[in-house]
């Protein structure tokens, strides 16, 4: 994430039990950004994730949503003392998901691997992250994504149409009132996308629109925080919206929740909590996990004249990641319709819902 990443919850699970936890760098102050260099790994921070979502269309008009996320979790800082080729200080996870919007089908896959023997890694000197034959890397200005299972997968090229968007205070995204309860967070909110999609033996050329989030930090959720609702919306008037609600145990929203509105020219407006409203209009209950998730929303951002309804393309877009991060969450493609400044708009997006199956702060 997104907030896009479910590893803030995993960080809590690892938490202070890691003997070297205090040696990772905290996210405390705004930083100087350098692109494209900052697309690469930042191993002085415990947690990092690279998150891609998007909407693809085949020449025949079939539409799909996709998610590909790589997570890096540092177990101890500094270079590993290699007494063995298997020695490692970092683990990597990846989630891959595909939503067939016409057939209303959802499928996902996951991976986990140690950072040893070249099995997985994230380079510092240039942007390349991989687990086995799943990878993402930067070639020139283009992001190349490749991930596949025996029955389905994707190979995509993503070209940014806008500069990176820094969230929070110059990219310092505060998630709670405690020192270090923050990440460094930016997005590429509009990426022209082309490539190929393979499903059940059929390979199609596809084109579409994608979104990329990159976050890194060393903090953890506050004890009273149980999860979040996160939204990324791309509208047909050339604007984008990112916003999230950090939820507390008592049912209230943490005032450190925030968002960003992106204008067609790439300029931005910060959205502190209170500048937007999210109303839940429906719910969906998972037969697999038993969790009940919000399933339709009305979003209002009065400062930019935005009022839209957000509707999942498929109800069942839940990931139960028992073989990787161990987190159960809903992450799915949505459609958007409504008005901005009195004019009709529509668009696409992704929503991430965590902490509904169980609180992320429960060890």
N, C-alpha and C positions, 0 to 999 in steps of 0.2 A: 504494500500500500503505500500503495496505496496509502490510507495510512499504510496501506497496502501490504502490509506484511503482518502475518500472524506471529512473527518471532518475538515481538515484544512480550507476548504471552510465554513463549519458550524461554526467553531471557529470565522471566520470573521463575520458571521451573528450575533453570540452572542456578539463578540467583546468587545469593551470597555463599552458597555451598561451594562454589569454585574458589580455590585458595588464592587465585591470582586476580579475582574480580576487580579489586581496587586498583590494579595497575593499568587497566585499560583507560584510554582518554575519555573524559566526559564531554558531552556537548553542552557547553556553558555560555559561549558568546558567539555572536555572528562571526563568520569566517570569510576569508577572501576566496572566491571561486575562480577556477581556471578550467575552461572547457576547450577541447574535449577531454583534458586530462582527468577531470573529476568524475567522468563516467567510470573510471577504473576503480580498483579496490582500495580501501582505506583500512588496513589491518591493525592500526593502532586503536580502532574502535571495536568493541566486542561483536556487535550485530551489524549486518548490512544486507540489503536485499535490492534486487533489480526486478522490476515488475512490469510486465507488458500485458495489455488487454487490447482487444480490437474487434472490429466487425468486418467480415469478409463476404464477398459475393462472387459467385461463379458466372460464366457467360450465360448460363440458362436461368439466372435469377435466384438460385438457391442462396440462402443467407446463413451465416454461421457467426457465432461469437467465440473468441478464444482467450485463454489466459496462459501465460508462461512466466513463472516466477522462479528465480534462483535466490537462495538464502545462504549467507556465510555466517557461521557462529564461531567466534574465537574461544577456545578453551583456556588458553593462557597467552599472554602477549610475548612478542619478541620472536626471534628465529628459533626454530626447534633444534635441540641438541640431538643430533642423529646418531644414536647408538645402534639403530636399525633402520633399514630402508622403509620400514613400516611406521616409524615414529612420526607423529603428527601433532599439531596444536590447533587445528581448525577442522570443522566438519561442514559439509555442504548438503543442502536439501534442494529439491526442485519439485514444483507442481505444474502439471500440464492439464488443461481442461478444454473441452470443445463442446459447444452448444449448437446442435442442429435445430435452427429455429422453425423450419418448415415441418420437420418430422417430430418436433418437440422431444428431442432426445438429448441427454447430457451424459458425457463420459469424461473420466479423468484418470490420470496416472501420476505416480510420484516416485521420487528417487532419493536416496540418502547415501552419502559416501564420505570417507575420510580424505583429508587433503594429503595423500601420500602416494608415491609410485606413479604420479601423473594421472591417478584415477579421477581426481576432481581438483579444481583450483580456480583462482581469480587473480589475474595479473595486476600488478601495481603500475607498471610502466606503460601499459596500453590496455584498452578495454577488451578483455576476453574473459568470460566466465564459462565453466563447463563442468558437467558430470557425465563421464563416459562420452557417448555420441550425442548428448544434448548440449547445445552451446549457444552463446550469443557473443558477437564481437562487432567492433566498429571498423569499417573499411572506408576511409575517407570520411564523408559525412553520413554514410548509410549504416544502419544497424541491421546486421544479418542474424536471423533466428533460425535455429534448426532443432527440432525435437520430434521423435516419432516412437510409436509402439509398433508391435507386429501388425496391427490392424488399422492404425490411423496415425496421422502426424502432419506436421507443417514445416515448410521451408519458405521464409519470408524475407523481404527486403523493405526496410522502413526508412523513409527520408523525412527529417523534421521540416515542417512548414513554418514553425515559429521558434524563437530562441527559448532556452530553458527558463522556466517559471520558478522563482524562489518563493517558498511558502514561509509564513510566519514573519520573523524579523530578519530580513536578508538571508533566508534559508534556515534560520534556527527556529525549529518548530517545537514550541513548548507544549508538552502533553499533560503537565500537572504543575502544582506549585512548588514542588521540591527541587532542590538543586540537582541538575543532571537528568531530570525527568523530561528529556528532550531528545530530538534527533535533528540531524541536518537533512533537509528534505527539499528536493526540487522535482519538477515534472517536465516532460516534453508532451504537451497537451494535444498536439495535432501532427500525426505522422502519416504521410502518404504511404500506402502499403500495397505491395504486389508480390506475387510468388506462386506457390503451389500448395494445395491441400490434398491429402490422401485420406480416403475413408473407405474401409472395407474393399480394398483392391482397386478402387476408382481414384484417379488422379485428375484434379481440375486446376486450371489456372484461376487465380483469384486476385481481386483487387479490393481495396477498402481503406479504412481509417483506423489508426491505432493510437494508444496512449502509453507513455512510459513513466514510471515512478522510480526514483532511486533515493533510498534513505540509509543513513548509518548513524550509530550512536552506541552508548554503553549503558544506558539507564534501564529502568524497569517500570512497570505500571505501579501506580500508587495502590496501597492496600484496599482502598475503597472503590477502585475502578475495576469493573468486571468485563468490559469489552467496548466495542465501538460499532457505529453505523457509518460507513464511508461511501461517498458518491463521487464519481467522475462522469461528467456530462459533456458531450460535444454537440453543439447546436448548429443548425443549418444557416444561421446568420453569421457564422464565423467566430462565435464566442465559445468559451468553455467555462465550466464550473467545477471546482473541487471543494468539497466540504465534508466535515465529519462531526459526529456527536460522540464524545467520550461518556459512557454510561457508568453511573455509580450504583453501588449495592442498594441504596435507598430509592432507586428509580429516577433520580434527578440526572441532569446533564452537567458535566463538569464545565465550568466557565472557561477553561482553557481550550475548549473545542474551538476550531476556527476553520476558515476556508479562504479561497481565492477565486476571484472572477477575472477572466482573461478576455480582453477586448480583441477585435479582429486584427489590430495592428501589433498585438503581442504585449501591449501595456496591461498592467494589472491593477486590481483593487483588492486590498486585504479585506477579509470578512471576519471580524471578531464575533464571538458568540453574542447574540442579540441582534446582529445585522441580518440574520436569516432564521427561517422557521421551517421545521420539518414535521408534517402531520402524517401519521400512519393511517392508511385507509382500509387495509385488509391484512390478514395473516395467512400463513401456510404452515401446516404441521408435517414434519418429516416422520414417515413411518419407520425409517431406519434408526434415527437417533432419538426420536421422541421430542425433539426441540420444536418450538413454535417460533417462527420468524415473521417479521413484518414482510408484507408481500406487495404493497402498493403505497405510494407516497405522494403528497402534495408539498412541493418546495416553493418557498417565497423568499425573494431577496429584494426588498422594497427599494434599496438604494440604486439598483440598476433596472428597476421596473420588471423584474422577472417573476413569473408565476407559472409553474409547470407541474404536470402529473408524470410520475415515473412508474412504469409498468414492466415487470419482468417478462421476457419473451417466453420463458419456460419456468414453471413453478419450482420444479425439483432441480436445483443447481447447488446441491450441498456436497461438500468434500469432507470425507472422514479419513484423515491422513494417519492411520495407525502405523504405517510403514515408514513414516518420515518424521514430520514435526509433532505428530500425536494430537493435533488440534482439529476439532470438528467446526466447520464454518460454512457459511453460504456465500458464494461468490458467483455472480451471474450477470449475463447480458440483459440490458433493459432498453426500452424505447421511451422517448420523451416527447411530450406534446404540451403546448400551452401558449403563452404570450410573453413578449418582452417589449416594453414601452408601447403597449397596445397593439403590437403587430404579432401575428401568429408565427410561432416557431415550432420546429420539431427536431428530433435528433436521436442520438444513440448514447449509450453509456454503460458503465459497470457499477455494481453495488457490492460492497463487502460487509458482511454481518458476522461479528465474532462475539463469543461469550454467551450465546443463547443455549447451546447444548450444556455447557458448564462454564462457570466463571474462569476467565483466563488467569486470575490471580490465585486459583486454588492449586496448591502443590500436589 
